[in-house]
Amino acid sequence: MEASSETLTAWAALRAARADRRAALPNHPMVDLFAPVVAPAKGADACVVIGRLAQTLDGRIATQGGSSQWIGGRGDILHTHRLRALCDAVLVGAGTVEQDDPRLTTREVEGESPVRVVLDPSRRLPVERRVFGDGGPPTILACTADAPGGDRHGQAEVMRLPRGASGGLDLFALLRALHARGLSRIFVEGGGVTVSSFLAAGLLDRLHVTVAPVILGSGRAAFILPEASRIADGLRFDWTPHRLEGGDMLFDIRLDRARPRVCEGA
């Protein structure tokens, strides 16, 4: 989606709709893609939750050693920054912060940077990571109630949460806590373990997957779920493809909080 005058107008309208849901939206492919992000929430937690991953054609999000920059091209970077600008909070796991040390801001597009949320159950990340001390948007470090340390982690607020059934953070409690802070549009940016956890719990309204024209043949899988013994144990869905600048393909997947069948007993 190139920055034509029509695209810029559509982007301005989407940002206006984020603040005022009565704002009119023009007929434009960008609106078709992003309108569900700014639409009213349907879940009981009153949140809209969008997951996102960039992967190779053979389903890898990084090499085995963890290198992931950059699987997607320029179009995927712009798409990610647009999602940040339309959401109240951008959420990543500790592994993403440890490996990539991201800033999680909207440097590439017009729009306010979201609150940054880092899931670090055991509070293992050092305060030297940029999200904890760069003077940028507010950061929340979410950890378990029994994790060590005080109420701040560098410049970040510490949010203590109960453990879920799997031993990690209770994601249902996380969404309730974020909504209580006025954060209702949640962008789960990565990595694969974190996005998979939200998918397994049935907490994704939408999933955006960028597929780059790259084959690795090895590396880290995009999704990590319990082993399925039958194809029917997976999750089938409807999707809409969008070609991004640079040749990547983006798939907009409507999930509406559906869970893979293999996760339903978990």
SERO-4910 file (N, C-alpha, C, O; in steps of 0.05 Angstrom, whole numbers):
BEGIN
 pado doro    nc1    nc2    nc3   cac1   cac2   cac3    cc1    cc2    cc3    oc1    oc2    oc3
  Met    A     17    -24      0      0      0      0     18     25      0     28     33     21
  Glu    A     20     37    -23     38     60    -26     25     85    -14      0     86    -11
  Ala    A     41    105     -8     31    130      5     20    149    -16     30    171    -18
  Ser    A     -1    141    -30    -16    159    -48    -33    177    -31    -36    173     -7
  Ser    A    -45    198    -44    -62    216    -30    -86    202    -18    -96    209      3
  Glu    A    -97    182    -33   -120    166    -24   -112    150      1   -128    147     20
  Thr    A    -88    139      1    -79    123     24    -75    141     48    -83    133     70
  Leu    A    -64    164     45    -60    183     67    -87    192     78    -89    194    103
  Thr    A   -106    196     61   -133    203     70   -146    181     86   -158    185    107
  Ala    A   -143    156     76   -154    133     90   -140    130    117   -154    123    137
  Trp    A   -114    134    118    -99    131    144   -109    152    164   -112    146    188
  Ala    A   -112    176    155   -122    197    173   -150    191    183   -156    196    207
  Ala    A   -167    179    166   -194    172    175   -193    149    195   -209    149    214
  Leu    A   -176    130    192   -173    108    211   -164    118    238   -174    109    259
  Arg    A   -145    136    238   -135    148    263   -157    163    277   -160    163    301
  Ala    A   -174    177    261   -197    192    273   -217    172    285   -229    178    305
  Ala    A   -221    149    271   -240    129    281   -230    116    306   -246    106    322
  Arg    A   -205    116    310   -194    105    336   -204    121    359   -211    110    380
  Ala    A   -205    148    356   -215    165    377   -245    168    378   -257    172    399
  Asp    A   -258    167    355   -287    171    352   -298    150    334   -295    152    309
  Arg    A   -311    130    345   -321    108    328   -344    116    310   -352    100    293
  Arg    A   -354    141    313   -374    150    294   -362    163    269   -377    170    251
  Ala    A   -336    165    269   -322    178    246   -327    161    220   -326    137    221
  Ala    A   -332    175    198   -337    161    173   -311    151    161   -290    164    163
  Leu    A   -312    127    150   -289    115    137   -293    113    107   -314    105     98
  Pro    A   -273    121     91   -276    120     62   -273     91     52   -265     73     66
  Asn    A   -281     88     27   -278     62     14   -249     59      4   -241     73    -16
  His    A   -233     42     17   -205     40     10   -195     14     21   -203      5     42
  Pro    A   -176      0      7   -165    -25     17   -153    -24     45   -156    -43     60
  Met    A   -141     -1     51   -129      2     78   -151      1     99   -147    -10    121
  Val    A   -174     13     93   -196     13    112   -207    -15    115   -213    -24    137
  Asp    A   -209    -30     93   -218    -58     95   -200    -74    114   -210    -91    129
  Leu    A   -174    -69    114   -155    -83    130   -156    -75    159   -155    -92    177
  Phe    A   -157    -49    164   -154    -39    191   -180    -32    206   -180    -28    230
  Ala    A   -202    -31    192   -228    -25    205   -234    -43    229   -244    -33    249
  Pro    A   -229    -70    227   -234    -86    251   -218    -79    275   -226    -85    298
  Val    A   -195    -66    271   -178    -58    294   -191    -35    310   -189    -35    334
  Val    A   -205    -17    296   -217      6    309   -247      2    315   -260     20    325
  Ala    A   -257    -22    308   -285    -28    313   -290    -34    343   -271    -39    357
  Pro    A   -315    -32    352   -321    -38    380   -314    -67    387   -315    -85    370
  Ala    A   -306    -71    412   -299    -98    421   -323   -115    424   -345   -105    430
  Lys    A   -320   -141    419   -342   -160    422   -338   -179    445   -357   -192    455
  Gly    A   -313   -182    455   -307   -201    476   -317   -192    503   -322   -168    507
  Ala    A   -320   -211    521   -329   -204    548   -309   -186    563   -317   -172    582
  Asp    A   -284   -187    555   -263   -170    568   -263   -142    557   -247   -125    566
  Ala    A   -280   -136    537   -282   -110    525   -257   -101    510   -252    -77    507
  Cys    A   -241   -120    502   -216   -114    487   -218   -124    459   -232   -144    453
  Val    A   -204   -111    441   -199   -121    414   -170   -129    413   -152   -113    418
  Val    A   -164   -155    406   -137   -165    408   -128   -174    380   -141   -192    368
  Ile    A   -106   -162    371    -96   -168    344    -68   -181    347    -51   -169    359
  Gly    A    -65   -205    336    -38   -217    336    -25   -213    309    -38   -208    289
  Arg    A      2   -214    309     16   -210    284     42   -226    284     56   -226    304
  Leu    A     49   -238    262     75   -251    258     84   -247    229     68   -244    211
  Ala    A    110   -246    225    122   -246    199    138   -272    196    155   -278    213
  Gln    A    133   -287    175    146   -313    172    155   -317    144    147   -303    125
  Thr    A    173   -337    140    181   -346    114    160   -363    101    140   -370    115
  Leu    A    163   -370     76    144   -387     63    141   -414     77    120   -426     77
  Asp    A    163   -424     88    162   -450    102    157   -447    132    163   -465    148
  Gly    A    145   -425    140    134   -422    167    154   -417    189    150   -425    212
  Arg    A    177   -404    183    197   -398    203    197   -368    209    195   -351    191
  Ile    A    199   -361    235    200   -333    243    228   -324    250    232   -300    255
  Ala    A    246   -342    251    274   -336    258    292   -360    251    282   -382    248
  Thr    A    317   -355    249    336   -378    247    337   -392    274    326   -382    294
  Gln    A    350   -415    275    351   -430    300    367   -414    321    362   -417    345
  Gly    A    385   -397    312    400   -380    331    385   -355    340    395   -341    357
  Gly    A    361   -350    328    345   -327    337    345   -303    318    331   -284    324
  Ser    A    360   -303    297    361   -281    279    334   -278    264    325   -297    251
  Ser    A    321   -255    266    295   -251    253    293   -225    238    272   -219    226
  Gln    A    314   -208    238    313   -182    224    328   -183    198    352   -188    198
  Trp    A    315   -178    176    286   -174    174    274   -195    156    283   -198    133
  Ile    A    255   -210    165    241   -229    148    223   -214    129    224   -219    105
  Gly    A    207   -196    139    190   -180    122    205   -156    111    225   -148    122
  Gly    A    194   -145     90    206   -122     78    195    -95     87    182    -94    108
  Arg    A    199    -75     71    190    -48     79    160    -47     84    151    -33    102
  Gly    A    144    -61     67    115    -60     71    107    -72     97     88    -62    109
  Asp    A    120    -93    106    113   -105    132    120    -87    155    106    -86    175
  Ile    A    142    -73    153    150    -54    174    129    -32    176    121    -25    199
  Leu    A    120    -21    154    100      0    154     74    -11    166     61      2    182
  His    A     67    -36    159     42    -48    169     44    -51    199     24    -45    213
  Thr    A     66    -60    209     70    -63    238     67    -36    253     54    -35    274
  His    A     79    -15    242     78     11    255     50     22    254     41     36    272
  Arg    A     35     16    233      7     25    231    -10     11    253    -27     24    265
  Leu    A     -5    -15    257    -20    -29    278    -13    -17    305    -31    -13    322
  Arg    A     12    -10    310     19      3    335      4     29    338     -7     35    360
  Ala    A      2     45    317    -10     71    319    -40     69    323    -52     88    334
  Leu    A    -53     48    315    -82     45    319    -89     31    345   -113     31    352
  Cys    A    -70     21    359    -76      6    384    -67     22    409    -51     40    407
  Asp    A    -80     15    431    -73     28    457    -48     16    469    -33     30    483
  Ala    A    -43     -9    464    -20    -23    476     -8    -42    456    -23    -55    441
  Val    A     19    -43    455     33    -63    439     46    -82    459     60    -74    478
  Leu    A     43   -108    455     51   -128    474     70   -148    461     66   -157    439
  Val    A     92   -153    475    112   -172    466    121   -190    489    118   -182    513
  Gly    A    132   -213    483    144   -230    503    172   -223    510    185   -207    496
  Ala    A    182   -235    532    209   -229    541    230   -238    520    250   -225    517
  Gly    A    224   -260    506    243   -269    486    248   -249    464    271   -245    454
  Thr    A    227   -235    455    230   -214    434    247   -191    444    264   -181    430
  Val    A    242   -182    469    258   -160    480    287   -169    484    305   -153    479
  Glu    A    291   -193    493    318   -203    497    333   -205    470    357   -198    469
  Gln    A    320   -215    449    334   -220    424    337   -195    407    358   -189    396
  Asp    A    315   -178    405    315   -156    387    318   -129    400    326   -109    386
  Asp    A    313   -126    426    315   -100    440    299    -79    425    310    -58    418
  Pro    A    273    -84    419    258    -65    402    249    -40    418    249    -40    443
  Arg    A    243    -19    403    232      6    416    202      6    417    190     18    435
  Leu    A    189     -8    397    160    -11    397    145     16    395    125     20    407
  Thr    A    156     34    378    144     60    374    134     63    345    139     46    329
  Thr    A    121     85    340    110     90    313    128    110    298    119    132    291
  Arg    A    152    101    293    171    119    280    166    123    250    174    143    238
  Glu    A    153    103    237    150    103    208    124    114    198    121    118    174
  Val    A    105    120    216     79    130    207     69    152    225     80    156    247
  Glu    A     50    167    216     37    187    233     19    173    253      4    154    246
  Gly    A     21    181    278      4    169    299     19    166    325     43    163    325
  Glu    A      4    165    347     15    164    373     26    136    379     13    116    372
  Ser    A     48    134    393     59    108    401     42     97    423     33    112    441
  Pro    A     38     70    424     21     58    444     37     53    470     62     56    471
  Val    A     23     47    491     36     37    516     49     10    509     38     -6    495
  Arg    A     73      6    519     88    -19    514     84    -38    537     88    -31    561
  Val    A     77    -63    531     73    -83    551     92   -107    546     91   -118    524
  Val    A    108   -114    565    127   -136    563    119   -158    581    117   -154    606
  Leu    A    114   -182    571    108   -205    587    134   -219    595    148   -231    579
  Asp    A    140   -217    621    165   -228    632    158   -241    658    164   -230    679
  Pro    A    146   -265    658    135   -277    682    154   -278    706    147   -272    728
  Ser    A    179   -286    700    199   -290    722    216   -265    726    233   -264    743
  Arg    A    211   -244    710    225   -218    712    255   -222    708    271   -214    724
  Arg    A    262   -235    686    290   -241    680    304   -220    663    329   -220    661
  Leu    A    290   -202    650    302   -183    632    317   -161    648    307   -152    669
  Pro    A    340   -153    639    355   -131    652    342   -104    646    329   -101    625
  Val    A    346    -86    664    334    -59    660    347    -43    638    338    -22    630
  Glu    A    370    -54    627    384    -39    606    369    -41    579    377    -27    560
  Arg    A    349    -58    576    334    -60    551    320    -33    546    311    -20    565
  Arg    A    319    -25    520    310      2    514    282      8    523    277     31    532
  Val    A    264    -11    523    236     -5    531    234      3    560    214     14    569
  Phe    A    255     -4    576    254      2    605    268     28    612    269     36    636
  Gly    A    279     42    592    294     66    600    300     86    578    319    102    581
  Asp    A    285     85    556    292    103    534    277    129    535    280    146    517
  Gly    A    260    133    556    245    158    557    222    160    537    211    182    534
  Gly    A    215    137    525    194    137    505    167    133    518    162    142    540
  Pro    A    148    120    503    122    116    514    123    100    540    143     86    545
  Pro    A    102    101    556    101     85    581    105     55    575     95     46    555
  Thr    A    118     41    594    121     13    592    111     -1    617    114      9    639
  Ile    A     98    -24    613     89    -41    635    103    -67    632    103    -80    611
  Leu    A    115    -76    654    127   -103    655    107   -121    670    102   -116    694
  Ala    A     96   -141    657     77   -159    669     92   -184    679    105   -198    663
  Cys    A     90   -190    704    103   -214    716     84   -228    735     62   -218    740
  Thr    A     93   -251    745     76   -265    764     77   -251    791     95   -236    797
  Ala    A     57   -258    808     54   -245    834     78   -250    852     84   -234    869
  Asp    A     91   -273    848    113   -281    865    141   -275    853    161   -284    864
  Ala    A    142   -260    831    168   -253    819    182   -233    838    169   -217    851
  Pro    A    209   -234    838    224   -216    856    223   -187    847    215   -182    824
  Gly    A    232   -169    864    235   -141    856    213   -124    866    193   -133    877
  Gly    A    217    -98    861    197    -78    871    176    -71    850    170    -87    832
  Asp    A    165    -47    852    143    -38    836    152    -24    810    135    -17    793
  Arg    A    177    -20    806    188     -9    782    210    -26    771    224    -40    786
  His    A    213    -26    744    234    -41    731    247    -21    712    237    -18    689
  Gly    A    268     -7    721    277     16    706    255     37    707    246     44    729
  Gln    A    247     47    684    225     66    683    198     53    680    177     67    679
  Ala    A    197     27    678    172     13    673    156      7    699    168      2    720
  Glu    A    130      9    697    112      0    718    111    -31    718    111    -43    697
  Val    A    111    -42    742    109    -71    745     80    -79    751     68    -69    770
  Met    A     69    -96    734     42   -106    738     44   -136    746     54   -152    731
  Arg    A     34   -142    770     35   -170    780      8   -184    774    -13   -173    780
  Leu    A     10   -208    763    -13   -223    755    -12   -251    766      9   -261    771
  Pro    A    -35   -264    768    -35   -292    776    -25   -310    753    -23   -302    730
  Arg    A    -18   -334    761     -9   -354    741    -33   -366    728    -54   -370    740
  Gly    A    -30   -373    702    -51   -388    688    -48   -418    692    -30   -427    707
  Ala    A    -65   -433    679    -64   -462    682    -38   -475    673    -30   -495    684
  Ser    A    -25   -462    654      0   -473    643     25   -465    660     47   -474    654
  Gly    A     21   -448    680     43   -439    696     53   -411    689     67   -399    705
  Gly    A     46   -402    665     54   -375    657     34   -355    667     18   -361    685
  Leu    A     34   -331    655     15   -310    664    -13   -317    655    -18   -329    634
  Asp    A    -32   -310    672    -60   -313    666    -68   -291    645    -71   -267    653
  Leu    A    -71   -298    620    -76   -279    599   -103   -266    601   -107   -243    593
  Phe    A   -122   -280    612   -149   -269    617   -147   -246    637   -158   -224    633
  Ala    A   -132   -251    659   -128   -230    679   -112   -207    668   -117   -184    675
  Leu    A    -93   -212    650    -78   -191    637    -96   -172    621    -94   -148    624
  Leu    A   -114   -183    605   -132   -166    589   -150   -150    607   -155   -126    601
  Arg    A   -160   -162    629   -177   -147    647   -161   -124    660   -171   -102    663
  Ala    A   -136   -129    667   -120   -109    680   -113    -86    660   -113    -63    668
  Leu    A   -108    -93    635   -102    -72    615   -127    -55    610   -125    -31    608
  His    A   -150    -69    607   -175    -53    603   -181    -34    626   -190    -12    622
  Ala    A   -175    -43    650   -179    -26    673   -162     -1    672   -168     20    685
  Arg    A   -140     -2    657   -122     21    653   -130     37    628   -116     56    621
  Gly    A   -152     31    616   -161     45    592   -148     35    566   -150     49    546
  Leu    A   -136     12    567   -123      0    544   -140    -23    533   -139    -45    544
  Ser    A   -155    -18    512   -174    -38    503   -167    -49    475   -178    -70    467
  Arg    A   -150    -35    460   -141    -45    434   -113    -56    438    -94    -40    441
  Ile    A   -109    -82    437    -84    -94    444    -71   -107    420    -84   -124    407
  Phe    A    -47    -99    414    -32   -110    391    -11   -129    402      9   -120    413
  Val    A    -15   -155    397      5   -175    406     24   -178    383     19   -193    364
  Glu    A     47   -165    385     66   -163    363     85   -187    361     95   -193    339
  Gly    A     89   -201    382    107   -224    381    119   -231    408    113   -218    428
  Gly    A    135   -251    407    142   -268    385    123   -292    383    100   -291    391
  Gly    A    134   -314    370    117   -336    364    105   -349    389     82   -358    388
  Val    A    120   -351    410    110   -364    435     87   -347    446     67   -358    454
  Thr    A     90   -321    446     69   -304    458     44   -304    441     22   -307    451
  Val    A     47   -301    414     24   -302    397     10   -329    399    -15   -330    400
  Ser    A     26   -350    400     14   -377    402     -1   -380    428    -22   -394    429
  Ser    A      8   -368    450     -5   -370    476    -33   -357    474    -52   -367    485
  Phe    A    -34   -334    462    -60   -320    458    -79   -336    440   -103   -338    445
  Leu    A    -68   -348    419    -83   -365    401    -94   -389    416   -118   -396    413
  Ala    A    -77   -403    431    -85   -427    445   -107   -421    466   -124   -438    471
  Ala    A   -106   -397    477   -125   -390    498   -151   -379    486   -171   -375    500
  Gly    A   -152   -376    459   -177   -366    447   -181   -336    452   -203   -327    458
  Leu    A   -159   -321    451   -160   -292    458   -153   -274    435   -149   -250    439
  Leu    A   -152   -284    410   -146   -267    387   -171   -262    371   -185   -281    364
  Asp    A   -177   -237    367   -199   -229    349   -190   -231    320   -206   -238    302
  Arg    A   -166   -223    316   -155   -221    289   -126   -230    290   -112   -227    310
  Leu    A   -116   -241    268    -88   -249    265    -78   -240    238    -89   -247    218
  His    A    -57   -225    238    -44   -216    214    -18   -231    210      0   -228    227
  Val    A    -15   -246    189      9   -261    184     21   -252    157      8   -254    136
  Thr    A     45   -242    158     60   -234    134     77   -258    125     93   -268    141
  Val    A     75   -265    100     92   -287     89    111   -274     69    103   -262     49
  Ala    A    137   -277     75    158   -266     58    167   -287     38    166   -311     44
  Pro    A    176   -279     14    185   -298     -6    213   -308      1    232   -303    -14
  Val    A    214   -323     23    240   -333     33    235   -362     42    215   -368     54
  Ile    A    254   -380     36    254   -407     46    279   -412     62    301   -408     51
  Leu    A    277   -419     87    300   -425    104    306   -454    106    329   -462    105
  Gly    A    285   -471    108    290   -499    111    296   -508    139    298   -532    145
  Ser    A    299   -489    157    305   -495    186    298   -469    201    292   -448    189
  Gly    A    299   -471    227    293   -447    243    270   -451    262    260   -473    266
  Arg    A    262   -429    274    240   -429    294    213   -427    281    208   -411    264
  Ala    A    195   -445    290    168   -446    278    152   -422    287    155   -411    308
  Ala    A    134   -414    268    117   -391    274     98   -396    297     95   -379    315
  Phe    A     85   -420    297     66   -426    318     74   -450    334     84   -470    322
  Ile    A     70   -449    360     78   -471    378     53   -478    393     44   -464    411
  Leu    A     41   -501    387     16   -511    399     20   -540    406     39   -553    398
  Pro    A      2   -551    422      3   -580    428      2   -596    403     -9   -588    383
  Glu    A     15   -620    403     16   -637    380    -12   -646    371    -27   -655    388
  Ala    A    -18   -644    346    -43   -653    335    -40   -680    322    -20   -685    308
  Ser    A    -59   -698    327    -58   -725    316    -74   -726    290    -70   -745    274
  Arg    A    -92   -707    286   -108   -706    262   -109   -678    250   -107   -659    265
  Ile    A   -113   -675    224   -116   -649    212   -140   -634    225   -139   -610    228
  Ala    A   -161   -649    231   -185   -637    243   -179   -624    270   -196   -608    280
  Asp    A   -157   -631    283   -150   -619    309   -140   -591    307   -137   -577    327
  Gly    A   -134   -582    283   -125   -555    279   -148   -535    278   -170   -541    286
  Leu    A   -142   -512    267   -162   -490    265   -164   -480    237   -144   -471    226
  Arg    A   -187   -483    225   -192   -472    198   -205   -445    201   -220   -439    220
  Phe    A   -200   -427    181   -209   -400    183   -212   -388    156   -203   -399    136
  Asp    A   -225   -365    155   -226   -348    131   -204   -328    132   -197   -317    153
  Trp    A   -192   -322    108   -172   -301    107   -174   -285     82   -187   -293     62
  Thr    A   -163   -261     83   -162   -242     60   -134   -235     55   -120   -224     73
  Pro    A   -124   -239     31    -96   -232     25    -93   -203     16   -110   -192      4
  His    A    -70   -192     23    -63   -164     16    -34   -165      7    -17   -174     23
  Arg    A    -28   -155    -16      0   -153    -25     13   -128    -14      2   -106    -17
  Leu    A     36   -131     -1     50   -108     11     72    -98     -7     82   -113    -24
  Glu    A     79    -74     -3    102    -62    -17    127    -80    -13    133    -87     10
  Gly    A    140    -87    -35    164   -103    -33    159   -132    -39    178   -148    -41
  Gly    A    134   -140    -42    128   -168    -51    118   -187    -29    111   -209    -36
  Asp    A    118   -178     -4    107   -196     17     77   -198     14     64   -181      3
  Met    A     66   -220     24     37   -224     25     28   -224     54     38   -238     71
  Leu    A      8   -207     59     -4   -205     85    -31   -219     85    -48   -215     67
  Phe    A    -36   -237    104    -61   -251    107    -76   -241    132    -66   -244    154
  Asp    A    -99   -228    127   -116   -219    149   -135   -241    156   -152   -249    140
  Ile    A   -132   -252    180   -147   -276    189   -167   -268    211   -159   -258    231
  Arg    A   -192   -274    205   -213   -269    225   -216   -293    243   -223   -315    234
  Leu    A   -210   -289    269   -212   -312    288   -235   -310    307   -247   -330    314
  Asp    A   -243   -285    315   -265   -282    334   -263   -299    358   -282   -311    367
  Arg    A   -238   -301    369   -232   -315    394   -234   -346    391   -236   -360    411
  Ala    A   -233   -356    367   -234   -385    363   -208   -397    373   -187   -384    373
  Arg    A   -209   -423    382   -186   -437    391   -181   -461    373   -200   -473    363
  Pro    A   -156   -469    368   -151   -494    355   -163   -517    371   -162   -516    396
  Arg    A   -174   -537    358   -187   -558    372   -168   -573    391   -176   -583    412
  Val    A   -143   -574    383   -123   -588    399   -118   -574    426   -107   -585    444
  Cys    A   -127   -548    428   -123   -533    452   -148   -532    470   -147   -522    492
  Glu    A   -170   -542    461   -195   -539    475   -196   -552    502   -210   -543    520
  Gly    A   -181   -574    505   -180   -587    531   -160   -577    550   -158   -586    573
  Ala    A   -144   -558    541   -121   -548    557   -132   -528    578   -116   -518    594
***
